[in-house]
């Protein structure tokens, strides 16, 4: 049983070893120049202005979660689309198409619900 996992364990050991060696070598050979500029926050070429504890609307998080949800679910359709011909050749194309149609219908109902409730209206 362990023989089948040996290549994965060897690769994991090499990856961890490589990461540790890089950190150690960087710490040993790296320059240590402290300056005021290094300690300041840098965001998109602009200096930090205001308080970091800014309260954001819950709507921002709702839109972010919806984006991730629909993005990941649309990525699940791509493998099906790539292998659709193989399913058709195997004789199960109709069943798989029906399952994907139900999946897309559930997505469409969810999108319609969010749209109807105003979840996609950015300027509220």
C-alpha positions in Angstrom: 0.0 0.0 0.0 2.8 2.4 0.9 4.6 1.7 -2.4 1.8 3.3 -4.4 2.1 6.5 -2.3 5.9 6.6 -2.4 6.3 9.0 -5.4 3.8 11.4 -3.9 5.6 11.4 -0.5 9.0 11.9 -2.3 7.6 14.8 -4.3 6.0 16.3 -1.1 9.4 16.0 0.7 11.2 17.6 -2.2 8.7 20.5 -2.3 9.0 21.1 1.5 12.8 20.8 1.3 12.9 23.3 -1.6 10.8 25.8 0.3 12.8 25.5 3.5 16.1 25.9 1.6 14.8 29.0 -0.2 13.7 30.6 3.1 17.0 29.8 4.9 19.2 30.9 2.0 17.2 34.1 1.6 17.5 34.8 5.3 21.3 34.2 5.3 22.2 36.0 2.1 19.5 38.8 2.0 20.4 42.4 2.8 18.9 43.9 5.9 18.2 47.6 5.1 15.5 49.1 7.3 13.8 52.2 6.1 10.6 54.2 6.7 9.4 53.5 3.2 9.5 49.7 3.7 7.3 49.9 6.8 4.5 51.9 5.2 1.4 50.4 3.5 1.4 50.4 -0.3 -1.8 49.8 -2.1 -2.1 50.2 -5.9 0.5 53.0 -6.1 -1.4 55.2 -3.5 -0.5 56.0 0.0 -2.7 54.8 2.8 -5.5 57.3 3.6 -8.0 56.9 6.3 -8.8 54.2 8.8 -8.1 50.5 7.9 -11.3 49.6 9.9 -13.7 50.9 7.3 -17.1 49.4 7.5 -18.3 48.0 4.2 -21.9 47.2 3.1 -23.0 43.6 3.3 -23.9 44.1 -0.3 -20.2 44.0 -1.3 -19.8 40.6 0.3 -23.1 39.3 -1.3 -21.9 40.2 -4.8 -18.5 38.7 -4.1 -20.0 35.4 -2.9 -22.4 35.3 -5.9 -19.5 35.9 -8.3 -17.5 33.0 -6.8 -20.6 30.8 -6.8 -21.5 31.3 -10.4 -17.8 31.3 -11.5 -17.1 28.0 -9.9 -20.3 26.4 -11.2 -19.6 27.7 -14.7 -16.2 26.0 -14.5 -18.0 22.7 -13.8 -19.8 22.9 -17.1 -16.5 23.1 -19.1 -15.4 19.5 -18.5 -18.9 18.3 -19.5 -18.8 20.4 -22.7 -15.4 19.0 -23.6 -16.4 15.4 -23.1 -20.0 15.7 -24.5 -19.1 13.8 -27.7 -17.6 10.9 -25.6 -20.8 10.7 -23.6 -22.8 10.6 -26.9 -20.6 7.9 -28.3 -21.0 5.8 -25.1 -24.8 6.0 -25.4 -25.4 8.0 -22.3 -25.5 11.4 -23.9 -29.2 11.9 -23.3 -29.0 11.2 -19.6 -25.9 13.4 -19.1 -27.6 16.2 -21.1 -30.6 15.9 -18.8 -28.5 16.1 -15.7 -26.6 19.2 -17.0 -29.9 20.8 -18.0 -31.2 20.4 -14.4 -27.9 21.8 -13.1 -28.2 24.9 -15.4 -31.9 25.3 -14.5 -31.1 25.4 -10.8 -28.5 28.0 -11.6 -30.9 30.0 -13.6 -33.6 29.9 -10.9 -31.0 31.0 -8.3 -29.8 33.9 -10.6 -33.5 34.9 -11.2 -34.1 34.9 -7.5 -31.1 37.1 -6.7 -31.9 39.4 -9.6 -35.5 39.7 -8.4 -34.5 40.5 -4.9 -32.1 43.3 -6.1 -28.9 41.5 -5.2 -27.2 42.5 -8.4 -28.1 46.2 -8.2 -24.8 47.8 -7.3 -26.0 51.4 -6.6 -28.4 50.8 -3.6 
